[in-house]
Amino acid sequence: MVCDRLTIRIHTQFTGHPSEMHTVLLAERTLTKLYNQRPAWLDAAHQALDAAVAAAYGWLDYRADLPDEDILKRLLALNLQRAKTQGAIK
Protein backbone atom coordinates (compact mmCIF):
# COMPACT_ATOMS: atom_id res chain seq x y z
CA MET A 1 0.00 0.00 0.00
CA VAL A 2 2.81 2.44 0.87
CA CYS A 3 4.56 1.47 -2.36
CA ASP A 4 1.36 2.13 -4.32
CA ARG A 5 0.96 5.56 -2.76
CA LEU A 6 4.58 6.41 -3.46
CA THR A 7 4.22 5.34 -7.09
CA ILE A 8 1.09 7.47 -7.45
CA ARG A 9 2.80 10.46 -5.87
CA ILE A 10 5.81 10.16 -8.18
CA HIS A 11 3.62 9.73 -11.27
CA THR A 12 1.48 12.72 -10.32
CA GLN A 13 4.57 14.84 -9.63
CA PHE A 14 5.98 14.20 -13.10
CA THR A 15 2.82 14.20 -15.18
CA GLY A 16 0.69 16.72 -13.30
CA HIS A 17 -2.29 14.35 -13.07
CA PRO A 18 -3.05 11.11 -11.25
CA SER A 19 -2.53 7.83 -13.05
CA GLU A 20 -5.12 5.26 -13.98
CA MET A 21 -3.77 3.16 -11.09
CA HIS A 22 -4.63 6.03 -8.76
CA THR A 23 -8.22 5.99 -9.97
CA VAL A 24 -8.45 2.22 -9.47
CA LEU A 25 -6.97 2.40 -5.96
CA LEU A 26 -9.34 5.19 -4.97
CA ALA A 27 -12.31 3.20 -6.23
CA GLU A 28 -11.25 0.37 -3.90
CA ARG A 29 -11.37 2.67 -0.86
CA THR A 30 -14.89 2.61 0.53
CA LEU A 31 -16.37 3.30 3.93
CA THR A 32 -17.76 -0.21 4.01
CA LYS A 33 -14.32 -1.72 3.56
CA LEU A 34 -12.86 0.65 6.13
CA TYR A 35 -15.48 -0.21 8.74
CA ASN A 36 -15.20 -3.93 8.00
CA GLN A 37 -11.47 -3.72 8.67
CA ARG A 38 -12.08 -1.52 11.74
CA PRO A 39 -8.48 -0.31 12.20
CA ALA A 40 -7.38 0.65 15.72
CA TRP A 41 -7.20 4.36 14.86
CA LEU A 42 -10.85 4.33 13.73
CA ASP A 43 -11.96 2.54 16.88
CA ALA A 44 -10.05 5.07 19.01
CA ALA A 45 -11.61 7.96 17.09
CA HIS A 46 -15.12 6.60 17.72
CA GLN A 47 -14.41 6.11 21.41
CA ALA A 48 -13.09 9.67 21.71
CA LEU A 49 -16.13 11.02 19.85
CA ASP A 50 -18.53 9.03 22.06
CA ALA A 51 -16.82 10.38 25.20
CA ALA A 52 -16.93 13.96 23.88
CA VAL A 53 -20.64 13.71 23.05
CA ALA A 54 -21.39 12.23 26.48
CA ALA A 55 -19.46 15.07 28.12
CA ALA A 56 -21.39 17.62 26.04
CA TYR A 57 -24.63 16.10 27.34
CA GLY A 58 -23.26 16.33 30.88
CA TRP A 59 -23.20 12.58 31.42
CA LEU A 60 -20.43 12.45 34.00
CA ASP A 61 -21.05 8.75 34.61
CA TYR A 62 -20.62 7.74 30.96
CA ARG A 63 -18.62 4.55 30.30
CA ALA A 64 -17.67 3.10 26.94
CA ASP A 65 -19.49 -0.12 27.86
CA LEU A 66 -22.80 1.62 28.62
CA PRO A 67 -25.51 -0.40 26.83
CA ASP A 68 -27.14 1.19 23.80
CA GLU A 69 -30.53 0.84 25.48
CA ASP A 70 -29.41 3.04 28.38
CA ILE A 71 -27.98 5.63 26.02
CA LEU A 72 -31.22 5.69 24.02
CA LYS A 73 -33.28 6.11 27.21
CA ARG A 74 -31.13 9.09 28.21
CA LEU A 75 -31.42 10.65 24.77
CA LEU A 76 -35.20 10.21 24.75
CA ALA A 77 -35.50 11.78 28.21
CA LEU A 78 -33.36 14.72 27.09
CA ASN A 79 -35.40 15.13 23.92
CA LEU A 80 -38.69 15.08 25.83
CA GLN A 81 -37.34 17.56 28.37
CA ARG A 82 -36.25 19.97 25.64
CA ALA A 83 -39.54 19.57 23.74
CA LYS A 84 -41.44 20.40 26.94
CA THR A 85 -39.23 23.42 27.60
CA GLN A 86 -39.84 24.68 24.07
CA GLY A 87 -43.58 24.22 24.39
CA ALA A 88 -43.85 21.36 21.90
CA ILE A 89 -45.21 19.06 24.61
CA LYS A 90 -47.66 20.07 27.31
LONUSE-62258 format. One record per residue (C-alpha): residue in one letter; x negated, y, z; residue number from 1. Coordinates in steps of 0.05 Angstrom, whole numbers, padded with zeros to 5 digits, always signed. Example, Ala and Ser with C-alpha at 12.3 -4.5 7.8 and 13.67 -1.06 7.14 Angstrom:
// residues 2
type:a&c1:-00246&c2:-00090&c3:+00156&seq:1
type:s&c1:-00273&c2:-00021&c3:+00143&seq:2
// end
This chain:
// residues 90
type:m&c1:+00000&c2:+00000&c3:+00000&seq:1
type:v&c1:-00056&c2:+00049&c3:+00017&seq:2
type:c&c1:-00091&c2:+00029&c3:-00047&seq:3
type:d&c1:-00027&c2:+00043&c3:-00086&seq:4
type:r&c1:-00019&c2:+00111&c3:-00055&seq:5
type:l&c1:-00092&c2:+00128&c3:-00069&seq:6
type:t&c1:-00084&c2:+00107&c3:-00142&seq:7
type:i&c1:-00022&c2:+00149&c3:-00149&seq:8
type:r&c1:-00056&c2:+00209&c3:-00117&seq:9
type:i&c1:-00116&c2:+00203&c3:-00164&seq:10
type:h&c1:-00072&c2:+00195&c3:-00225&seq:11
type:t&c1:-00030&c2:+00254&c3:-00206&seq:12
type:q&c1:-00091&c2:+00297&c3:-00193&seq:13
type:f&c1:-00120&c2:+00284&c3:-00262&seq:14
type:t&c1:-00056&c2:+00284&c3:-00304&seq:15
type:g&c1:-00014&c2:+00334&c3:-00266&seq:16
type:h&c1:+00046&c2:+00287&c3:-00261&seq:17
type:p&c1:+00061&c2:+00222&c3:-00225&seq:18
type:s&c1:+00051&c2:+00157&c3:-00261&seq:19
type:e&c1:+00102&c2:+00105&c3:-00280&seq:20
type:m&c1:+00075&c2:+00063&c3:-00222&seq:21
type:h&c1:+00093&c2:+00121&c3:-00175&seq:22
type:t&c1:+00164&c2:+00120&c3:-00199&seq:23
type:v&c1:+00169&c2:+00044&c3:-00189&seq:24
type:l&c1:+00139&c2:+00048&c3:-00119&seq:25
type:l&c1:+00187&c2:+00104&c3:-00099&seq:26
type:a&c1:+00246&c2:+00064&c3:-00125&seq:27
type:e&c1:+00225&c2:+00007&c3:-00078&seq:28
type:r&c1:+00227&c2:+00053&c3:-00017&seq:29
type:t&c1:+00298&c2:+00052&c3:+00011&seq:30
type:l&c1:+00327&c2:+00066&c3:+00079&seq:31
type:t&c1:+00355&c2:-00004&c3:+00080&seq:32
type:k&c1:+00286&c2:-00034&c3:+00071&seq:33
type:l&c1:+00257&c2:+00013&c3:+00123&seq:34
type:y&c1:+00310&c2:-00004&c3:+00175&seq:35
type:n&c1:+00304&c2:-00079&c3:+00160&seq:36
type:q&c1:+00229&c2:-00074&c3:+00173&seq:37
type:r&c1:+00242&c2:-00030&c3:+00235&seq:38
type:p&c1:+00170&c2:-00006&c3:+00244&seq:39
type:a&c1:+00148&c2:+00013&c3:+00314&seq:40
type:w&c1:+00144&c2:+00087&c3:+00297&seq:41
type:l&c1:+00217&c2:+00087&c3:+00275&seq:42
type:d&c1:+00239&c2:+00051&c3:+00338&seq:43
type:a&c1:+00201&c2:+00101&c3:+00380&seq:44
type:a&c1:+00232&c2:+00159&c3:+00342&seq:45
type:h&c1:+00302&c2:+00132&c3:+00354&seq:46
type:q&c1:+00288&c2:+00122&c3:+00428&seq:47
type:a&c1:+00262&c2:+00193&c3:+00434&seq:48
type:l&c1:+00323&c2:+00220&c3:+00397&seq:49
type:d&c1:+00371&c2:+00181&c3:+00441&seq:50
type:a&c1:+00336&c2:+00208&c3:+00504&seq:51
type:a&c1:+00339&c2:+00279&c3:+00478&seq:52
type:v&c1:+00413&c2:+00274&c3:+00461&seq:53
type:a&c1:+00428&c2:+00245&c3:+00530&seq:54
type:a&c1:+00389&c2:+00301&c3:+00562&seq:55
type:a&c1:+00428&c2:+00352&c3:+00521&seq:56
type:y&c1:+00493&c2:+00322&c3:+00547&seq:57
type:g&c1:+00465&c2:+00327&c3:+00618&seq:58
type:w&c1:+00464&c2:+00252&c3:+00628&seq:59
type:l&c1:+00409&c2:+00249&c3:+00680&seq:60
type:d&c1:+00421&c2:+00175&c3:+00692&seq:61
type:y&c1:+00412&c2:+00155&c3:+00619&seq:62
type:r&c1:+00372&c2:+00091&c3:+00606&seq:63
type:a&c1:+00353&c2:+00062&c3:+00539&seq:64
type:d&c1:+00390&c2:-00002&c3:+00557&seq:65
type:l&c1:+00456&c2:+00032&c3:+00572&seq:66
type:p&c1:+00510&c2:-00008&c3:+00537&seq:67
type:d&c1:+00543&c2:+00024&c3:+00476&seq:68
type:e&c1:+00611&c2:+00017&c3:+00510&seq:69
type:d&c1:+00588&c2:+00061&c3:+00568&seq:70
type:i&c1:+00560&c2:+00113&c3:+00520&seq:71
type:l&c1:+00624&c2:+00114&c3:+00480&seq:72
type:k&c1:+00666&c2:+00122&c3:+00544&seq:73
type:r&c1:+00623&c2:+00182&c3:+00564&seq:74
type:l&c1:+00628&c2:+00213&c3:+00495&seq:75
type:l&c1:+00704&c2:+00204&c3:+00495&seq:76
type:a&c1:+00710&c2:+00236&c3:+00564&seq:77
type:l&c1:+00667&c2:+00294&c3:+00542&seq:78
type:n&c1:+00708&c2:+00303&c3:+00478&seq:79
type:l&c1:+00774&c2:+00302&c3:+00517&seq:80
type:q&c1:+00747&c2:+00351&c3:+00567&seq:81
type:r&c1:+00725&c2:+00399&c3:+00513&seq:82
type:a&c1:+00791&c2:+00391&c3:+00475&seq:83
type:k&c1:+00829&c2:+00408&c3:+00539&seq:84
type:t&c1:+00785&c2:+00468&c3:+00552&seq:85
type:q&c1:+00797&c2:+00494&c3:+00481&seq:86
type:g&c1:+00872&c2:+00484&c3:+00488&seq:87
type:a&c1:+00877&c2:+00427&c3:+00438&seq:88
type:i&c1:+00904&c2:+00381&c3:+00492&seq:89
type:k&c1:+00953&c2:+00401&c3:+00546&seq:90
// end
